Amino acid sequence: MKPLHVLCLLAVTSPLLALLPQQDPPTNWAVEVERACTAQRYGMRLAAGKKIAAAGAAAVPALRAHERAVGRNQLPATLLEAIADATPCDPEVVALLREWATDRDFYWRATALRGLARRAPKLPESADALRALFADHVADPAWLCRVHARLGLELLGTPAADQPAETDARAVVKLAVLLLQAGRVPPLQPLLDALDDERTVLADPFGPRLAREAFDALKAWLGADHPLASGEAFTDRGSGVQAMLEAARRKSGQTLQRPVPRRDPAVPFAGGFEILSCRNGDQFVCWTEAGELHFGLDGAVRVALDAAVWQRLSAARAALDWSGGLGAVVCDNLRVRWAAGEVHHKVAPGALPAGAAAWFEDLAAAVAAAGRADLAAVLRVGIGQFRRP
């Protein structure tokens, strides 16, 4: 064919080719998983994670290959959150979520449970298996696992039975929030109670966080019935709580009471520590100068140590050496705070200095000697994962 004829043919066919549907090249899921896990820019990690989550089964082989190569706990929370919030219910996705949810050593197993809970109503053929899985976790040491297990049972229409009432304020509020977001109206009193919570633990304002979470959930649920929607203004906390109470009472028809304000104990704390662990659950221990230990997020359980024992423990604590590196905290951590905040460290699993580990063992022994061997045993378990090998 002559060159001139070729040019004429191209001139005619090129516009026609442009009208034909173009196929995108196949996605390289290994590259997307790598980007979701390691990209320096947060926005890129987030976008890749959402793309993987929306892909369903197509991205699962690459996910499995990546976790085999680097370790499951190297998967970032943003990726797990995206998968949990996504809608694909492919068998491969459900199987992966089940593996993650039942791995006691996986940092984000609670998030995987949430992913299963949200999908459970759409998986009637797996309802019995999922119901059994959730039932196995309603008494889990980790509070978020308990919440998401109870959420799954609620969404399947079989709420947890024969189980003790939840006592962790974070869990009580979170479950009510998640049910509201799922279109279910739970008992609203826990959310009203949280509106007037100003408690802290080791200077961490967990109460105000719960208040904000409860307020946002109630505001979204009330919609046009929210007092602020009609232009009403809250002049102070009391009037705001009362207005929210009345609006929630009208819309839900529930009998709701004005919350009792929740504040820190009048006695000041001299120090303490918290253990945050997705494996063994959280622990909170604060103490007074006189050696009264308060256990729990609300400090409701109290143990008074012998004065001489407490004096010895206090002297040993003041001499602890925290140098030498305390590890890189990803999820689980031990936070210590005392001496008016001058000592404030976060310790990663396997990074607790030997001297500090011995001090915690002495503290546990003192608690046991004071008649609370149960609390001492739980404390030893919690500290165990932070000991250096």
PyMOL commands that set and color helices and strands:
alter all, ss='L'
color gray80, all
select helices_A, chain A and resi 3-19+29-38+42-70+72-74+77-85+91-101+109-122+124-135+143-155+169-181+189-194+206-225+227-230+237-252+307-318+354-369+373-384
alter helices_A, ss='H'
color red, helices_A
select strands_A, chain A and resi 271-276+283-287+292-295+301-304+333-338+343-347
alter strands_A, ss='S'
color yellow, strands_A
deselect
rebuild
show_as cartoon
